[in-house]
């Protein structure tokens, strides 16, 4: 049986002031590099377009301090999207994930955790224990939530992979992942066929699209169709200057 959980508002929930005692990193580096405390958050003139889409603040209606509070929230925890933040979260979760029973397997990436158990009850019990451990974590508290669960024998999706049960389990791209890839690929091909673009622009688009195809297929290198899929899509891109002029 499988279950997937994540941590709600994971990165803002990290207590930045607690990190120096939990990581083998100096307090200065934690404060000035890893946390959001010293980020330069100076709002531009367009910030109200997304903070105040209805114009209530700018019209003097509602709480005039909302904008300041929103900017202050941006300094909480560790910055989402930073390469270092995912690594920090994995270090913080090691003590929790390393004590799993023998009949449980755990896979984690940043704030996403996959729980696999020999039985449904074992997986659910582990899920509950993880939730309690996250809530009492010294860098937290962290609020866990169930994303999905499945019984033995059912295909299961995790982070764009579909875990298929067969004579040997195999991870393949999920339907949603394939659809997302195809949409982005088709959008890139349509851009290459735009005759109003110059050669330089079209070569740049083609280069970016080739990089996307290679990296996406590399993520599914154990998928039996990955090599064929990669070869066919790179052939479709071709040389935009030669083929589309």
C-alpha positions as CSV (number, residue, x, y, z in Angstrom):
1,X,0.0,0.0,0.0
2,X,1.2,3.5,-0.7
3,X,0.4,7.0,0.7
4,X,1.7,10.4,-0.2
5,X,1.9,13.3,2.2
6,X,3.4,16.8,2.1
7,X,4.0,19.6,4.5
8,X,1.6,22.5,4.3
9,X,3.4,25.8,3.8
10,X,6.6,23.9,4.3
11,X,9.3,26.5,3.6
12,X,7.7,29.5,5.4
13,X,7.1,27.2,8.4
14,X,10.8,26.7,9.1
15,X,12.0,28.5,12.2
16,X,15.0,30.3,10.8
17,X,16.3,31.2,14.3
18,X,16.4,27.5,15.2
19,X,18.5,26.3,12.2
20,X,22.0,27.1,13.6
21,X,21.5,24.5,16.3
22,X,20.1,21.9,13.9
23,X,22.5,22.2,10.9
24,X,26.3,21.9,10.7
25,X,26.5,25.4,9.3
26,X,27.6,28.6,10.8
27,X,25.0,31.0,12.2
28,X,26.2,33.8,9.8
29,X,25.6,31.6,6.7
30,X,22.2,30.5,8.0
31,X,21.1,34.0,8.7
32,X,22.4,35.7,5.5
33,X,22.2,32.8,2.9
34,X,19.7,30.2,3.9
35,X,16.8,32.1,5.5
36,X,14.6,34.8,4.1
37,X,15.3,37.3,6.9
38,X,17.8,39.4,4.9
39,X,16.1,39.1,1.4
40,X,15.8,42.4,-0.3
41,X,12.0,42.6,-0.6
42,X,11.4,46.0,-2.1
43,X,8.0,46.1,-3.9
44,X,7.8,47.4,-7.4
45,X,5.0,49.5,-8.8
46,X,3.1,46.5,-10.0
47,X,2.9,44.7,-6.6
48,X,-0.7,45.8,-6.0
49,X,-1.8,43.9,-9.2
50,X,-1.4,40.6,-7.3
51,X,-1.6,41.7,-3.7
52,X,-4.7,43.9,-4.3
53,X,-6.3,42.7,-7.5
54,X,-9.7,44.3,-6.6
55,X,-8.2,47.7,-5.8
56,X,-9.5,47.7,-2.2
57,X,-6.2,48.8,-0.6
58,X,-5.4,51.4,-3.1
59,X,-9.0,52.8,-2.8
60,X,-8.6,53.0,1.0
61,X,-11.0,50.2,1.7
62,X,-10.1,47.4,4.1
63,X,-6.9,47.0,6.1
64,X,-4.2,49.5,5.0
65,X,-1.5,47.4,6.7
66,X,-2.2,44.3,4.5
67,X,0.5,45.2,2.0
68,X,3.2,45.6,4.8
69,X,2.1,42.3,6.3
70,X,2.3,40.5,3.0
71,X,5.9,41.7,2.5
72,X,6.7,40.7,6.1
73,X,5.4,37.2,5.4
74,X,7.9,36.9,2.6
75,X,10.7,36.9,5.2
76,X,9.4,33.9,7.0
77,X,11.3,30.6,7.0
78,X,13.5,29.7,4.1
79,X,13.0,30.9,0.5
80,X,10.9,28.6,-1.7
81,X,12.6,27.9,-5.1
82,X,16.1,28.1,-3.7
83,X,18.3,25.1,-4.4
84,X,19.6,25.3,-0.9
85,X,16.1,25.2,0.7
86,X,15.3,21.7,-0.6
87,X,18.6,20.5,0.7
88,X,18.0,22.1,4.1
89,X,14.6,20.4,4.4
90,X,16.0,17.0,3.6
91,X,18.6,17.5,6.3
92,X,15.9,18.5,8.8
93,X,13.8,15.4,7.9
94,X,16.7,12.8,8.2
95,X,16.1,12.1,11.9
96,X,12.4,11.5,11.3
97,X,12.8,9.4,8.1
98,X,15.7,7.3,9.2
99,X,13.8,5.4,11.9
100,X,11.3,3.6,9.7
101,X,10.3,0.0,10.6
102,X,11.6,-2.9,8.3
103,X,8.2,-3.3,6.6
104,X,8.1,0.4,5.6
105,X,9.9,2.1,2.7
106,X,10.1,5.9,2.6
107,X,10.9,8.2,-0.4
108,X,11.2,11.9,0.2
109,X,11.9,15.0,-1.9
110,X,11.9,18.3,-0.1
111,X,8.5,18.4,1.6
112,X,7.0,15.5,-0.3
113,X,7.1,12.0,1.3
114,X,6.0,8.7,-0.1
115,X,5.1,6.0,2.4
116,X,5.1,2.3,1.2
117,X,4.1,-0.5,3.4
118,X,3.5,-4.2,3.1
119,X,0.0,-3.7,4.4
120,X,-2.5,-0.8,4.3
121,X,-2.6,-0.6,8.1
122,X,1.2,-0.4,8.3
123,X,1.3,2.4,5.8
124,X,-1.4,4.4,7.6
125,X,0.2,3.9,11.0
126,X,3.5,5.2,9.6
127,X,1.7,8.1,8.1
128,X,0.2,9.0,11.5
129,X,3.6,8.7,13.2
130,X,5.3,10.9,10.7
131,X,2.6,13.6,11.1
132,X,3.1,13.6,14.9
133,X,6.9,13.8,14.5
134,X,6.6,16.7,12.0
135,X,4.4,18.6,14.4
136,X,6.9,18.2,17.2
137,X,10.0,18.9,15.0
138,X,12.4,21.4,16.6
139,X,12.5,23.5,13.4
140,X,8.7,23.5,13.2
141,X,6.0,22.8,14.0
142,X,5.2,21.4,10.6
143,X,1.6,20.6,9.5
144,X,1.4,17.4,7.4
145,X,-1.5,16.5,5.1
146,X,-2.5,13.5,3.1
147,X,-2.2,14.0,-0.6
148,X,-3.3,10.5,-1.9
149,X,-3.3,6.8,-0.9
150,X,-3.7,3.5,-2.7
151,X,-4.2,-0.1,-1.9
152,X,-1.8,-2.9,-3.0
153,X,-2.0,-3.7,-6.7
154,X,-3.2,-0.2,-7.7
155,X,-1.0,2.1,-9.8
156,X,0.1,5.1,-7.8
157,X,1.3,8.6,-8.8
158,X,4.1,10.4,-7.0
159,X,5.8,13.7,-8.2
160,X,4.9,13.1,-11.8
161,X,5.9,9.4,-11.8
162,X,3.4,6.6,-12.0
163,X,4.4,3.5,-10.0
164,X,3.0,0.5,-11.8
165,X,2.7,-2.9,-10.2
166,X,3.8,-5.7,-12.4
167,X,6.3,-8.6,-12.2
168,X,8.8,-5.9,-11.3
169,X,7.6,-2.4,-10.2
170,X,8.5,0.4,-12.6
171,X,8.2,4.2,-12.5
172,X,6.8,5.7,-15.7
173,X,5.6,9.3,-16.5
174,X,2.1,9.9,-15.2
175,X,-0.7,10.8,-17.7
176,X,-0.7,14.4,-16.4
177,X,3.1,14.6,-16.7
178,X,3.0,13.4,-20.3
179,X,0.2,15.8,-21.1
180,X,2.1,18.7,-19.6
181,X,5.2,17.7,-21.6
182,X,3.3,17.4,-24.9
183,X,1.7,20.8,-24.3
184,X,5.0,22.6,-23.7
185,X,6.6,20.7,-26.6
186,X,3.8,21.6,-29.1
187,X,3.9,25.2,-27.9
188,X,7.6,25.3,-28.7
189,X,7.1,23.7,-32.2
190,X,4.4,26.3,-32.9
191,X,6.8,29.1,-32.0
192,X,9.4,27.7,-34.3
193,X,7.0,27.9,-37.2
194,X,6.3,31.6,-36.6
195,X,7.8,33.1,-39.8
196,X,7.9,36.6,-38.2
197,X,10.8,35.5,-35.9
198,X,14.3,35.9,-37.0
199,X,16.9,33.1,-37.3
200,X,18.6,34.0,-34.1
201,X,15.3,33.9,-32.1
202,X,14.2,30.6,-33.6
203,X,17.6,28.9,-32.9
204,X,17.3,30.1,-29.3
205,X,13.9,28.6,-29.0
206,X,15.1,25.3,-30.6
207,X,18.0,25.1,-28.2
208,X,15.8,25.6,-25.2
209,X,13.3,23.0,-26.5
210,X,16.1,20.5,-27.0
211,X,17.3,21.0,-23.5
212,X,13.8,20.5,-22.1
213,X,13.4,17.3,-24.1
214,X,16.7,15.9,-22.9
215,X,16.2,16.8,-19.2
216,X,12.6,15.5,-19.2
217,X,13.6,12.2,-20.7
218,X,16.6,11.9,-18.4
219,X,14.2,12.1,-15.4
220,X,12.5,9.0,-16.8
221,X,15.6,7.1,-18.0
222,X,14.3,3.8,-16.5
223,X,11.2,4.1,-18.6
224,X,11.6,1.6,-21.5
225,X,10.3,4.2,-24.0
226,X,12.5,7.0,-22.8
227,X,15.3,6.7,-25.5
228,X,12.8,6.3,-28.4
229,X,10.7,9.2,-27.1
230,X,13.8,11.4,-26.8
231,X,15.0,10.6,-30.3
232,X,11.7,11.2,-31.9
233,X,11.1,14.6,-30.3
234,X,14.6,15.8,-31.1
235,X,14.0,14.8,-34.7
236,X,10.8,16.8,-34.7
237,X,12.7,19.9,-33.6
238,X,15.3,19.6,-36.3
239,X,17.0,22.8,-37.5
240,X,14.3,25.5,-37.5
241,X,16.2,27.8,-39.9
242,X,16.6,25.1,-42.5
243,X,13.2,23.3,-42.2
244,X,10.9,26.2,-41.6
245,X,12.1,28.8,-44.1
